[in-house]
Every structure is written in C-alpha cells, then in structure tokens.
Amino acid sequence: MVELTPQTEARQAPAEVRSIQYLRGFAAFGVLVFHAAERAGGAFGLGAAGVDVFFVISGFIMWVVTCRRPPSPAQFMIKRVQRIVPLYWGLTLLVAGVALAAPWVFPAMQVSAAAVLKSLFFVPYQDHTGLIAPLVIPGWTLNYEMFFYVLFAAGLLAPTKIRPWLVTAALVALVAVRPLGDTANPLWATYTNPLLLEFGAGVWLGKAWSDGRLPGVRTGWALVILGLLGFAGAGFSEIDVERARPLIWGVPAFLLVAGAVAIERQGEVPNWRPLQALGDASYSLYLVHGLAISATIRILEAVGLASPALILAAGLIAGVVAGLVTYQLVEKPLMRLFKTGLGGRAKAGPSRPAATVPPPAPSGSR
C-alpha cells in the first residue's frame, strides 16, 4: 500500500477513503432507524436503502483493493472470509444456542440443523414465515455479498482491463435470466436478483477512482445532492420500491457514493471522529442492532414504559451502543487475530478508517 506524504495529500485524494467510512456508518444507522421505527409501530422505509449504499460501496472497495496488485482468487476469498465470517458465525451460533436453550427469548425462531448450516454457509433459504433470511436476519445481505465475492474472485483470473466487463456481464446475465426460473426458489430468487447490479455499479465507480477519472468537487457535491434528492423523492412517494429497487434506491445510492468519493478525490473530507467511529463499527452495528432493539423492548415492557416514542429513542441508543461495544470487544480483536481491516494493524497508530484503498492514479481533469 502506498502511504501519501502530507505534501502529496494536498494534491491528491488520501490513501484511505474517509467518505466511504462515513457512508458505511450512515448506511448502518439508516437500517437501525428503519427497524427501530418498525418495532415502535411507525415506518421509516427509506432507512432500508442503507443496504443499497452498502452494496455500491462493496463493489467500489473490492475493485480498488485489487486493481493494482490482484491477489489470486483463493487469496481474495480467504481475506473476505476472514473479514466477514468470524463475527457472523459467532453471532449466529450464539443466537441458535439461546433459541434452543431458552425458546421464549426468540419465540418466532425455529432452529434446525439445516437452518444453522445454511445460515453459516450463506445458503439462502425460506424460513417458516416465508422470509428468505438466515437465523440472524440482517445476514440476508451477506448471502448477496458472498455470492458477489465468488463472482469477483473468478474475475481476478482475467486481465485487469477486461475484468470489470466480465464481472458486469456475469451480473447482467444473471439478472437477465431471472424470468426463466422460479423466483419462489430462494437460490434462484437471490442469485438472479437485480440488486446484484448495485455491486457492478460500485465496481465501475472503483475503476473511475483508480483511473483518476472522477469529476471535480462541484460535480461531486451535485451528485451528492442528486442522490439525497432521489432518496427523498422515493421516501415521500408511495411507490413500491421492491418492484424496481436498483433504480429507485440503487441509482441514488450510486450518485451519493460517487459524489462523496469525487469530493474526496480532491482531499475535501475532514476527519470527524464520531462519524469515523460509527463507520468503524458499521458491520457490528448492522449485525447486532436487531437484537439490541428486541432486548430494549423487553426491558421497557417489563417496567411498563413501552410507548412508541420511548421504544424508538431507546432502540436507537441501544443499537448504536451495542454496535460500538461489539466492535471494540469482539470484532476488533477478531480483526487483529486474522490481520484484517483496522484491527489488523501491526502497530498502534492514529485511528483511521478501515476503508483503505490505493491512491488513485494522477488525473489532469480537476
């Protein structure tokens, strides 16, 4: 990895994309608000669009961390597994164990050997309620992530110049054949879902970053504003998002991420520690927030204070706290163990975002 000096940082974007880390924090918090509002009897459907932001970011990061020195497919998958699996497996086994030992804790959950194995190995399945989701429900997005990683790993066998085209072609082909199969089948429904296109959009954005072909600050801010307006329009309308989610939420997500990294291409993003901390803990927050909200509701009900407003406020606080604590006590030590992400640094140093990427190539277009 190339570390930029203070002098070069003034002329180029930083080696670590801080804006990506901030967006990860916002995306995780949006999903938290979505679920907290739902449990409080309200609605904030737009918060679920945090998933779409995550998918675009994932495509971006996978490209920029492999474009200069592509690892082998095996090396790539090992690093992805080391980063994603330990925390997710630990949480899945914990939830399954509690559900078996004390069924009253998760009364709606039905634990079986098949459900546990499919959850652990990212195999989409339909539970007894008809939901295509693993035991830890937010893990449904990890089924998409891991499938994309496999496709991207296969793409690493190709030369860099044609790699984004091959990955994109594979994603488009999968979506194109969707009408030919049974979308009631969990595997087919997942592996041909148009949501996969959001990863491809992120890949091309990553390529624009690495090639130094992003627009300037003004255009970047325009893209951010357009993305936010797109989300706002979708939020205030009564349109059925799931009928065209990659367009209704995916396009604004792409515009938002593209604008943010274009701004950072010019070194315009300040270091805001609270946002950085939220971004660092975004994976933990995303996975544990549902459990934190449920525990909070049980406590409030036990003391007779389960009003919608209090459930929402307490759920948000509990979700953030649970995410930060899980990150510090569980995820970060696991990253040190497997030498991945922020926790994998050999020596202590200034706190930096985990979204570490190579610097973009010099560009004359500013």
C-alpha positions, -999 to +999 in steps of 0.1 A: +000+000+000+012+035-008+011+060+020+009+096+008+030+123+024+014+155+038+027+173+007+011+149-018-021+146+002-027+183-006-027+175-043-043+140-043-070+122-025-059+105+007-049+068+006-078+059+028-113+069+016-127+085+047-160+094+030-167+057+023-162+050+060-187+078+069-212+065+044-209+030+059-218+044+093-248+064+079-260+033+060-259+011+091-276+038+111-303+041+085-310+004+087-311+008+125-337+036+122-358+015+098-360-014+122-364+007+154-393+027+138-409-005+126-407-021+161-422+012+175-452+009+153-441+035+128-424+035+095-391+048+080-388+027+049-361+048+035-337+036+061-336+002+044-318+019+015-287+017+036-283-018+022-281-004-014-254+020-002-235-009+013-237-029-020-224+000-041-196+006-015-187-031-016-182-031-053-161+000-051-139-014-023-134-048-040-121-031-071-098-005-056-081-030-032-073-055-060-067-033-091-030-026-086-018-060-073-046-085-080-045-114-055-052-149-066-089-159-063-080-181-033-062-153-015-090-129-022-117-153-008-096-162+023-093-125+032-130-120+026-139-150+047-116-138+075-132-104+075-169-114+073-172-149+088-159-148+124-183-122+138-212-135+118-206-171+127-202-163+164-234-143+165-253-170+145-242-198+169-250-176+199-285-169+187-291-205+178-278-217+212-300-193+231-330-202+209-326-238+217-318-234+254-344-207+261-371-207+233-390-179+250-362-155+241-368-159+204-404-173+202-407-167+165-375-186+156-374-222+146-339-236+148-329-267+130-296-283+119-304-273+083-312-237+092-280-234+112-258-249+084-274-228+057-271-197+078-234-203+085-226-211+048-246-183+032-271-205+015-304-187+010-334-205+024-370-197+033-380-199+069-413-209+083-427-174+079-418-173+042-389-149+047-357-156+028-332-149+056-308-167+079-312-170+117-296-136+121-319-118+098-296-090+086-274-117+073-296-119+042-274-092+027-243-113+034-257-140+011-255-114-017-221-102-006-205-136-005-220-145-039-206-113-054-172-121-038-172-155-056-180-139-089-154-112-084-128-138-073-134-156-106-129-123-124-095-120-109-083-147-133-089-122-162-066-093-171-074-061-153-085-043-185-114-067-192-121-077-156-149-051-149-165-060-182-166-097-173-179-091-138-206-068-152-215-092-179-219-120-153-241-099-131-263-087-161-266-122-174-278-135-140-304-108-138-315-113-175-323-150-169-344-143-138-377-146-157-367-181-169-366-196-135-388-200-104-384-169-082-401-187-054-369-207-051-347-190-026-315-197-045-329-185-078-345-155-062-312-144-046-287-152-073-307-135-101-319-105-081-314-071-098-299-060-065-267-076-078-263-048-103-255-024-075-223-043-069-214-038-106-221-001-103-197+001-074-170-018-094-172+008-122-170+036-096-139+020-082-124+018-116-131+055-121-113+062-088-083+041-096-080+056-131-082+091-118-114+098-138-137+112-112-152+146-116-143+177-095-156+189-062-185+209-076-198+180-097-192+158-067-214+179-045-240+180-073-240+142-073-244+140-036-274+164-037-290+145-066-286+112-046-301+127-015-330+142-035-335+108-052-338+092-018-361+119-005-384+116-036-386+078-030-392+083+007-421+107+002-437+088-027-459+058-023-441+038-050-434+001-044-397+002-041-391-035-044-406-036-080-376-016-092-352-012-063-320-008-082-335+022-100-354+037-071-328+032-044-298+019-063-293+049-085-294+074-056-271+052-037-246+052-066-249+090-070-243+095-033-212+073-031-199+087-064-203+122-053-186+115-019-155+099-034-153+126-061-152+152-034-126+132-015-106+129-047-097+165-041-089+159-004-120+178+008-133+155+036-124+164+072-117+140+099-148+137+121-141+112+149-178+104+158-186+096+122-154+076+118-162+056+150-197+049+136-182+038+103-156+016+120-184-002+139-208-003+110-205-041+105-211-048+141-239-023+143-256-038+113-255-073+127-264-067+163-289-038+162-319-061+158-310-080+189-304-048+208-338-034+198-356-066+209-338-066+243-347-029+248-384-035+241-385-064+265-370-042+293-394-014+286-423-037+286-412-052+319-412-018+335-444-006+318-427+021+297-432+007+262-445+038+245-438+041+207-416+072+213-396+056+240-391+024+221-378+044+191-354+065+211-342+037+234-339+014+204-317+038+185-295+044+215-293+007+223-285-002+187-256+022+185-242+013+219-244-024+211-227-019+178-198+001+193-193-023+222-194-053+199-169-037+176-145-029+205-148-062+224-154-087+196-149-075+160-117-056+166-099-084+184-111-108+156-096-084+130-063-084+149-064-122+151-069-125+113-050-094+104-079-078+085-092-042+085-084-016+111-078-042+138-051-059+117-025-032+120+007-044+135+014-012+154-008+012+171-012+045+153-037+073+146-072+060+142-081+057+105-110+044+085-109+007+076-119+015+040-082+015+030-075+017-007-046+025-030-043+062-041-060+070-074-039+074-105-029+110-113-055+128-134-054+160-153-091+166-150-099+185-119 
